[in-house]
Amino acid sequence: MSAIVLTTLNARYIHASLGLRYLAANMGELEQDTEIMEFILQNRPEEIVEALLAAQPRIIGFGVYIWNVTEITRVVALLKRVAPQITVVLGGPEVSYECDEQEVVRLADHVITGWGDISFARLCRELFQQRPQAQKIIAGIQPKLSEIKLPYALYSDHDIAHRTLYVEASRGCPFKCEFCLSSLDKTSLAFDLDRFLDEMDKLYQRGARLFKFVDRTFNLNIKTGVRILEFFLERLDDKLFVHFEVIPDHLPEQLKALIVKFPVGSLQFEVGIQTFNPEVQALISRKQDTAKTEENLRWLQQESHAHVHVDLIIGLPGEDVASIADGFDRLIALKQQEIQAGVLKRLRGTPIIRHTEAYAMRYTPYPPYTILATDRIDFPTMQRLVRFARYWDLVGNSQRFPKALELLLDESPFARFLTFSDWLYATAHQTHQIPLHRLFDLLFTGLTTALAVPIEKARAALEQDFIQSGCKEMPPFMKTEKDLPRKSKAGNLAKRQARLLAE
């Protein structure tokens, strides 16, 4: 039994919610009465409600995000039907802005907007003390970072062994990119570094080896970045893996000297490019030195062992297909290992809404509020680009088809992959749940028909990729006569007899 339950729906089981652990760590005297219960999007709402009620809570706090608000709305609706006496409190970025429009807000008892580290515990105390009714919408108090208790001790041994551990050395962002909620921050605030690294050391001593930093600007403060990299270099072993998000045009020599010391498989950088178009950058208030960015990406590819994941956004105001193609082709030319072509989503509260009418930006009216069309890209074309992004993830980012990719992309990467993407959708009629052996076969047919690659050239490339892929089922194009199953005459006769009897 727990008087207070903190819960959310994670996208996958391996994700452990950092936000819930911050709330629990800062409950003060109520921490012993607080329990964290995490679910995933695939859990049925009825199962979630049953599990929550088994804890017999008086208060349930939900962490609400763009990816789980639909499912949480259903859970809260069920809760209010079967246990209306339980107080439901919402928090998180999805309910921190434009609250009056949301069904989940209407169903809940209270909503804490913005920072909840201190405010959630304060609200729980008021509810338990039966003070005069608290307001429904409560603006979260932003304390000094030194007043927030760090949550890392609340990662369990099971979390450490089986899940991704999210950590942060800082909060906020000084940049104003209009598609991002961090554009609303006044600046970036850093936790005391000695205190933070002490917590990281405790996690490491407990066996943690997978650290994913959620800082928006890891390399903003070079002295901090240097100390963090030195910390992990001192603890380097064959299991360590550290992920950072970095500013693409800010990679001074002090950081480079440390980055090159990390071996293959230990360091990953997520690099937000978003667009190379200077006019679009200006429209969305993004400052980026393109020449320096390309120089740094080239250096990372040629001189370091870091795995680099670069982001492009499809559907930004003022950007057409030709501009998107140029950005994609530039990244291919820079030989980037992973290119995430993401489709723009209108996060609640972000300033990008100011471009809605001027650039005819139309979004889905339900989460995750994906862009449907702009004045430069109509709806059918946007759907083609959405499929392009999905198929690129399956083929380009999977690392399974290096030889086939050379033939797929050739000298016009974006144009050729878009042609292949159009053919693949027209042939397969699906973008998900394509078995690997079938994908190999579709690649062979697509290369040799839609892109006119010679049959033997395509076969040789895909056979090499297949051997390296670990795929157990041989695709049809690779099978010779001796590999094909022989039809049994007796079996055929039995089938005919069964059909005649049924008739």
Buried (B, 14 or more C-beta within 10 A) or exposed (E): EBBBBBBBBBEEEEBBBBBBBBBBBBBBEBBEBBBBBBBBEEBEBEEBBEBBBEBEBBBBBBBBBBBBBBBBBBBBBBBBEEBEEBBBBBBBBBBBBEBEEBEBBEBBBBBBBBBBBBBBBBBBBBBBEEEEEBEEBBEBBBEEBEEBBBBBEBBEEEBBEEBBBBBBBBBBBEBBBBBBBBBBBEEBEBBEBEEBBEBBBBBBEBEBBBBBBBBBBBBBBBEBBBBBBEBBBEBBEEEBBBBBBBBBBBBEEEBBEBBEBBEEEBBBBBBBBBBBBEEBBEBBBBEBEBEEBBBBBBBBBEEBBBBBBBBBBBBBBBBBBEBBBBBBBBBBEBEBBBBBBBBBBBBBBBBBBEBBEEBBBBBEEEBBBBBBBBBBBEEEBBBBBBBBBBBBBBBBBBEBBEBBBEBBBEEEBBBBBBBBBBBBBEEBEEBEEBEBBBBBBBBBBBBBEBBEBEEEEBBEBBBBBBEEBEBEEBBBBBEEEEEEEEEEEEEEEEEEEEEEEEE
